[in-house]
Amino acid sequence: MDKEESARLKDQDIKKKDKKEKKEKKKKKKDKNDSSDDSSDSEEENAKELEKKRRKEEQEKKEKEEKQLKTVYNDRFEIQPNRLIGKGSFGEIYVALDLQTRLYCALKLVKYYRIILT
């Protein structure tokens, strides 16, 4: 997945989130006008519910992004590009999960290599 596509997906998620928040605000205003008793308690409850929803959405969004970033090499090693250990002139080293043994290891991705035929 390229950067443009991931940026587009993030923008779509932000727009959806904004629309949801606007709808919830409208509902709050409507509910406020309909019932004036126990408004402070209901406002606090609504604020807590909104905060829970927002946290849940953010967590789901992070999980979605992490799933998109995961890459599998040789049908065995799964790396996450955001878990870089180090890099040098020959390549980069990442934390990887060995899918056969289910153990974490270090995986070096070589930038390039030459095959010298003599």
C-alpha positions, 0 to 999 in steps of 0.5 A, a space after each residue: 500500500 502506498 503513502 497516497 492511499 494510506 493518506 486518503 484512507 486517513 482523510 476518509 476516516 477523519 471525515 466520517 468521525 467529524 460527521 458522527 460528532 456533528 450528529 451526536 452534537 445535534 442529538 445532544 442539543 435536541 435532547 437538551 431542549 426536550 428534557 430540562 430535568 437532570 440535565 447535568 447528570 445526563 450531560 456527564 453521562 453523554 460526555 463519558 459515552 462520547 469519550 468512550 466511543 472516541 477512544 474505541 474509534 481511535 484504538 480501532 483506527 490504530 489497529 487498522 493502520 498496523 494491520 495495513 503496515 504488516 508485511 510478510 517475507 518468505 511466507 515466514 517473517 512478519 515485520 512492522 515497518 514502524 518497529 525499526 531497530 537500526 539501519 546502516 549502509 546495507 539495509 535496515 533491521 526490524 523486529 519481526 515475528 517468525 510465523 512458524 515458531 511464533 517467536 520474535 526475532 530481528 530481520 535485516 532487509 538488505 537494500 541491494 546486493 550484487 551478484 558478481 559472476 566470474 
